[in-house]
Amino acid sequence: TAAAAGSSGGTSAKTITLGFSQVGSESGWRAANTQSIKDSATAAAITLKFSDAEQKQENQIQAIRDYISQKVDVISFSPVVTTGWDTVLKEAKAAKIPVVLTDRSVDSDPSLFVTLVGSDFEAEGERAAHLLEKVLALPGAPKTVNIAVLEGTTGSAPAIDRAKGFKKIADASHPEWKIVASQTGDFTRDGGKQVMAAFLTAHPEINVLFAHNDDMGLGAITSIEAAGKKPGTDILIVSIDGTHDGFVAMTQGKINAIAECNPLLGPQLMDTIKTVLGGGSVPAWIKTKEGDFMAADAAAALPNRKY
Ligand code: GYE
């Protein structure tokens, strides 16, 4: 009846429109994350407006402003860096559009967003350090440990927190670990390749590489081989993510261990959005479960990897 149609209020299944601003297309992890978000929005019958910020904060701020003016129901984004978000988050709040962060967090007043769906990066840094302990306990491992670090994007939550977690374990238990070089490779293969080439020239004593993601580790492998050294043997490598290509490099013995960071956040994100828009409450941080892998486990695990 007309009356029923007119009073469709609260319980009706209005289609949700989500405005999502992605970091960029910098890595294999990111490609899997983007696919997961697109697939799970379709599966959840959520209309997705998607934009790629090409690793630039100003592009993300612009995308968020566009979503506010388009009056989307909810905004989600993975912030490139941790700082500089207060103004635009306040604009979303004033427009009564909830913001659900995913993957990376911000350094802002926590009342400006509803929750974060993503990983514990500091724990990942600690796990990478513990994996390095295991790698260094294998036969033939060096006793003098000269570490090169390929950092993620400067100012990003995963770069800050992975460095912090790794340092925590190194400082607490490993006076024999020396970080001889540490620089950003921007989470890209090319960045890892370029920076590692420079490291190898300046610091021929490097015998361990901690890469904040697999892609930079894979780029570094190219430079290590070009310098006539054997990745995984002359230079031990531990990285983070657990992408398909990272696992392949482990099966080849070129990466020694990987701390997994799960990019398949889409289903949890869509569930969270539905709960939030339905008036339900959610925890301040919805953490992702992840595993640790040594090269010896890689061949058995590879067929079951989802990204
Ligand atoms: O590790 C890296 C990507 O924010 C967890 O971003 C993510 C990181 C991931 O570029 O590969």
Boltz pocket constraint, residues with backbone or C-beta under 6 A from the ligand:
constraints:
  - pocket:
      binder: B
      contacts: [[A, 26], [A, 27], [A, 28], [A, 29], [A, 30], [A, 103], [A, 104], [A, 158], [A, 186], [A, 187], [A, 212], [A, 213], [A, 214], [A, 215], [A, 240], [A, 241], [A, 261]]
      max_distance: 6.0
